[in-house]
């Protein structure tokens, strides 16, 4: 009888289970994998925020250029000299339009633009002559056009650096050979 009773009592010294060292090794592996994943996600999020900020300031600079172009087109200048005098005056429509998008933006003369230390600035270059080539369909003859117009350059300073936008609006063209 004693022999039968011994066989029916379960043994509590089972070899199934984990030691403390195995448990700690598993936790360390999980922490390393989770840390690497979290690091990659954090870097991706930081890059996304950086790109979003850059895009926001690029759009802001583009908006300044667009609104300046609209203000210039409403002025109906006969030549660049008239426009140059009006844009340098205080509270002119072009400057008011630019400040409606970026309140702190300042007008800087084209010749002083690159050396200016102003953070948010714009300039308008009048009577810019540029040459473009266009192929004529019959005979593939190249025609050159001298285009007069206004070049608008905007620098908007952002948390990610300076975003530069340049636009060109033609107000006359004279075809040449």
C-alpha positions, 0 to 999 in steps of 0.5 A: 500500500505504501508503494502505491501511495508514493506513486500517486503523489505528484513530485514537486521537484519538476525540471520544467520552468525558468531560472532567474538568469534565463528570465533576465536574459529574456528581459534584456533581449526584449529591452534591446529590441524595443529600444531599437524600434523606439529609436527608429520611430523617434528618428522618423518622427523627428524627420517628419516634423523637420520636413513639415516645418520646412514645407510650411515656410516654403509655402509661406515664401511662395505665398509672399511671392504670389501676393507680391506678383498680384500687387505688382500686376494691379499697379499697371506700371508703364516701366520698371522705373515707376515700380522701383520708386513706388515699392521703396515708399512706405506703406505701398500696396506691394509692401503691405501685401508682403507683410500680410503673409509674413508680418516681419518681412522687409523689402531690401534693394536687389543690389543689397539683397545677398549681403543683407543680414535681415532674416525675413526679406524680399526683393524685386528686380525690375527690367530683368532681361532673360533669354529663353530658347524655343524650337519652331516646329518647321525646320527646328529653327531656334528663336531667342526671346528677350523677356523684360519683367520683374524677378521676385526673390523671398528669403523666409527664415525658419527653424530649419534654415532659410527657404528661398523662393524666386518668381519671375513675371514678364510684362513685355517681350521682344522677339529677336533672331 
